[in-house]
Amino acid sequence: MKILVVGGGGREHAVIKKLKENPAAEVIYALPGNGGIARDAICVPEIGATDVKGIVGFAAEKKIDYAVVTPDDPLVLGCVDALEAIGIKCFGPRANAAVIEGSKVFSKNLMKKYGIPTAKFETFDDMQEALAYVETAPIPTVVKADGLALGKGVVIVETREEAREAVISMMRDKKFGESGSKVVIEEFLTGPEVSVLAFTDGITVKPMVSSMDHKRALDGDRGLNTGGMGTIAPNPCYTPKVAERCMKEIFIPTINAMNAEGRTFKGCLYFGLMITPDGPKVIEYNCRFGDPETQVVLPLLKSDLLEVMLAVSDGKLSECDVEFSERSAACVIMASKGYPASYEKGFEITIPEDIVDRVYVAGAKLSGGRLVTSGGRVLGVTCVAGDLKEALSESYKAVEKIHFDNAYYRRDIGARALAFKEV
């Protein structure tokens, strides 16, 4: 089977490594891929993840049997629709379902319409109206750009001045381009955060093991928001009782709501949850595998990923076993110093051969046969062990064996989870 994976980050590397476990995966192409993914797939760097026309042309030329579209941008742009139009079976939602991430205004209104628990909110497409609202909104509050913003379009504001600045930067100054033309201003929720990725064929929902992301750049959850500095799985805050409520009150109702709207969702639906004193509530939906959550979730998947994906595509997920290990996984992101602001690139990366299987490459390219840094988040180093403490210890030991100039990583990944388990 010839498989095409769209994307070029650590998440895609994790997906590709898992797909390779199935002997039916004869050839895997990554568009565009990256220098590290090149160890595990044939990379096509000249075709970007948002080049839908180029992706479709390549798929037709290579007679691709199955395509996995993982990033949000191509999903929202209709990459799955375009591939299916030429007869290629895909994993991932069509554009009319990917809007659940592509527009926060859409997703918030969906939850309101169908009674899915979320923060109280107001939406605005007029900046003056948004500015007037923040003068009376409860503080702290949350300001969100409507569209895709690389996971950085959410600002938690502690003062009205900060709220005004957030609205102006999004709506007038176009900090996130057209994604900020509309904004959502919502209630600030409190409680532990949980990420739950779920396979769904639009009928059946099979949640994956829960995880905990670490968004802030610096130790102690300080600094700027990032795409994620590390993850652990499972999340100890996500108890069986909470999981049962989420399935009943959030997961199934969301799938039913999308069907009722004529937007059947097939693929991986990501639920960003807050376990509030009033119960679990949705912070956000993503229309794809999370990054770096995928780097801890898939290593714990005991079932065959390709078989599960094909069952999703064929509408037969109910017939497919989806099993996860009861062990723990920890991923530490090694980033370029200065990320997510400005940082230097082009430093050679050395990874000892004995730990290369634990490394998911995100921001690196091949230059003269050497692997060099080319992005903010460079590597994700993941280890699986019998418990979380051991998994974290092994991950940090592996991190210490890897070298590139200006490397930076948080040293407290998993600390919150360990503290929760000790309570």
N, C-alpha and C positions, 0 to 999 in steps of 0.2 A: 504493500500500500504506500502510495506517495502522499505525504502529509505536508501541508503548508501551515506555518504558524506566523501570524502577523504580529509584529512588535519586535522590540530590541532591548528589553530591560531584564532585570533580575527575575521578575515574575515570569517572563517568557522562557528564561533559562530553566526555571523550576518546572514549568510545564513540559518543556522539551525533554528534560532528563527523565521525567516520569513517563512520558509517551514512549520513550526509547525502551522501556522495560518490556513492552509488548513486541514479540518477534515479528508481528505483522507490519510493524512500522519499518519498512525497508529503507525509505529515504525520507528525511525531514528537511524541508527548506525553511529558513527564517528570513522574513522580509521586514526590516533590514537586517535583523540580528545584530551582533556586536563581536568584538575580538575574542571574548571568552566563550560565547555561544558557538563560535566556529569549531571548538573541540567536539561539539555534540550534534551539529547540524550544518548544512550547507547554507552559508549566509549570502544574501543578495543585497549588499549595502546601498546599491544605486536605486533601489525601490523603497521609498519611505512608507511608514505605516499609514499615512493619510493619502497616499497616492492610489486611490481606489482603482482608477483606470489602469495604472501600471500593474497593480496586484492581479486584477482580473485577466489582463493580457498574459501575464506570466503563468497564471494558473491554467489558462487554456493551452498555452504553448507546451507546458510540462505535463499536461494531462493529469492534473492533481486529482486524487481520489477523495480527499477530505481536507477541509480548511478549519483552522482554529483561530478565531479573531479575538484577541484578548484586550487590547487597549480601548479606552473609552472613545477617543476621537474617531477612529474608523468605524466603530459600531454606530455612533450617532450619525456619521456621514452616509451610512447605508452600505457598508462593505459587504455584509452578509447578504443583503438584498441583491447586490450586483453579482456576487458569486453564485447564488442560487439561481439567478436568471440565466446563467449559462450551464446549469445542471450540476453544479458542484455542491455537495452536501457540506454543511457547516455546523460548527459549534459556536453559538453566540446569538444574541437577539437581533431581530430586524430593527431598522431605524425607528419604526413607530413604537417599539417597546423600549428601545435604548433611551428614549426621551425621559424615562424615569430617573436617569442620572443627568441627561443633557439639559433638563430644565428643573431647577429646584421649585419654581413656581408651580409647574405641573405636578411634581411629586407631593408638595405640601397640599395642594388643592385635592389631589387624589385621596390622601389620607383623611382630609377633612370630610370629603363627600362620603367615604365608606367607613368612617368611624374607627380608623386605625390610630392607635395612641401615638401622639407626637407633641412637640412643644407648641404652645399657642403662638400665633404668628399673624403678620400682615404683609402683603406684597405691594410693591410700588413700581410704576414705570415713569413716574414724575419725580424729579429730584426734590423740588420744593415741598411736595407732599410728604416725602420721606423725611426731610429735614424737620418739618413741622411735627411729625410723629415722634421723632426721637427726643423732642423736648418734654414729652410726657410719658414716654415708655419707661417701664421699670429698668433700673440699672443694678447690676450689669445686664447687658443684652447681647444678642448675637446678630451680626450683619453678614448676609451671604449674597454673593454674586449669583445670579440666576443660572448662568451657563457654566461650561467646563472651564476650570482654571488651574489645572495641574495639581489639584488637591489643596490649593492655597487661597481659594476664594472665600474663606470663612474667617471672620474677625470677631473675637470676643472682646467687647469694649467695657471698660470699667467706669468711664465717665461720659457725660453728654458730649464733651468736647471730642473725645475719641470717637464717639458715635458719628458726630458730624463729619469728622475727617474721613472715616471709613466710607460713608455715603458719598461724599464728594469725590474721593479717589476712585471709587468704582463707577459712579454715574456720570460725572463731569470729566474727570481726568483719564477715564478709560484704562485704569491700571490693568484690567483683565480684558481689554478690548470690548467687543460687543457683548461678552458674557456678563458685563456689569450694567447693561442697559436697563435691566430690571433687577430689583433686589428683594430679598426676603429679610424682614427684621423679626426675630423671634425670641421667645422667652428663653432665658438662660437656665438650663436644667442642671441639677447636681446629682452625683452618684457615680459609681464605677462605669467605665465604658467597656463595651464588648463588641467585637467584630464577629459576625457569623456569615460565612459564605454558604450558599445552598445551591445544589444542582436542582434544576426544575425543567420539566418538559412542557410546562404550561398546565399540567394536571396534577402530577405528583411533585412533592417537595421533599428532598432529602438533604437536610442540613449537614454541613461538614463540621469537623471539630472546631470549637470556639477558639478565639485568639485575642490577644491584647497588643495593640500598637503603641508606639511611643513617638509622638509627633514632634515634640519640641527638640530643638537642636542641641541643647545643653543638659548636663546632669541636673537632677532635681526638677525636671520638667520646666526648665527656664529657656529663654531664648526664643528665636523665631520659629514659626511653624514650618515643618518640612514635609516631604512626601512620606516620611517615616524613618526613624533611626534604629528600629529594631522591633522584634515581635517575639511573643511566647505563645505556646499552645500546650494544653488547653488553658482557657482563662478560668481561674478558680472562682471568680464572681458569678460565673454562668452555671448555676446549680441545676440539677435535674428539675426542680420545681419551677425555676425561671424558664428553663428550656420548654417545659410543657406549656406555660403561659404564652411564650413567644410563638409557638406553633399555632396555638388556638386563636390568639388575639392579633398576631402580626403576619406570620408567614403565609398561612392559608388565605386570610383575608386579602393580602396584597395580590396574590396570584389570581384570586377570584375577581378582585377589582380590575386588574389589567384585562382579564377576559371579558368582563362586562363592558369595558371601554373599547373592545375590539382591538386590543393591543397585546395579544397572547405573548407571554415572555418565555423564551426557551434559551437556556444557557446557564450561566452562573449569576445568581442574583445575590448581591452583597448587602447585608443589613448592618448598618452602623447603629448600635443600640446604646441607650443610657439606662441603667438600672436605678430608677428614681425611687424615692420613698413611696410613690404612688404606683410603682410597678414599672415594667420595661416600656420604654418609648423609643420610637425611631428618630435618630438624629439625621440620618441620610441613607439613601439607597445608592448603590453603584451597580452598573449594568454588566459587571465583569469581575474577574478575580481581583482581589485587592493586592496592592504591592506596598509593603513586603509581607502581608499576611500569608500569601501563597507559599512563601519560602519556609513557613513552619507547618502549614496545613497539609500540603501535598506529601512531604516526607513521612507523615503519619498515616497516609492513605494506604490501606492494605489491599483494597480492590484495584483492579486494572483501570487506569485512567482512560485509556482509549475506549475500552468497552463501555465505561460509564458515559463518556461523551457521545458515543454512537447511540446508546440507548436514549439519551436526551434528544438527539436529532431525530430519531425514529419514533418518538412519542411512546417509548416502552420503558421508561425509568422505573415504573412499578414492578417490572420483572427483573430488575437488576439489583444485586446486592451492593450496597455501599458501606464498607466497613473501615473503621479507623482503629489504629493501635491505641492501647491505653497508656502508652509511654508519653513522655513530654519532649517538646522541641523548643529550641531557642535560636533566634537569629539576631546577630549583631551586625549592623550596617557600618562598613568602613567608608567614610566620606572624605572629600577633599576639604581641607581647612578653609573656612570661609563660607561653605555651603550653609544655608541656601542663598546667600548673597553672592558676592564675587569670589572667585577662586581660580587658581592656576591649573593648567592641564599639561599633559605630555610627559608625566613622570612614569618611569618604568615600574612595573608591578612584578614582584617575585612571590610565587606561591609554591611552597614545597609540594612535591608530587604526592606525598602520603596524605595530604589533606585536600587535594584539588576537588575530590568528589563532594566535599562539604561546602564548596564555594559556588555561589550564584553570581555571575558577573552582570553588572548593570551599566556602569559608565566607563567603558574601556574599549580601545580599538587596537588593532594590530598595526604596527609601524616598523617596517624593516624587520619583520619576523618577531618583534618584541611586543608584549602586551603593555600598553601605556594608558594612563588615565585620560578620560575624555568627557567626564561628567561630574556632577556634584556627589551623587551617591554612586560609589565605585563598585563595591562588593557587598554581598550579604553572606555572612559566615554562619552556617546552620549546623547544629549538632542535635542528635536525638539520644535520649538516655532514659533510665528508669524513673527518674523524677526531675522536677524542674531545676532544683539546685545543681544537680549533676550535669544537666544539659547546658546550663549557663556556664558552669565551670569549664566544660569541654570547649564551648564556643569561644570563650575568652582565651583559653590556651591556644586555640587555632589562630585566633586573631594576632596573637603575639608572634606567630611564626611568619606572618605575611608582612611584606614591606613595600611601601612606596612613599616618596617624599610628600610632606604635608598631609599625611594620613591623620584623620581624626575619627574618633568613635566615642559614643557615650559609654561610661563605665558602670551605669546603674540600670541597665536593661533587666527587667524582671524583678526589680526590688519591690515595686508596689505589689506584685503578685505574691511574692514570698511573704511580705508583711501581712497580706490578707489571709494567707493560709495559716499563719501563726496565731491570728486573732481567735 
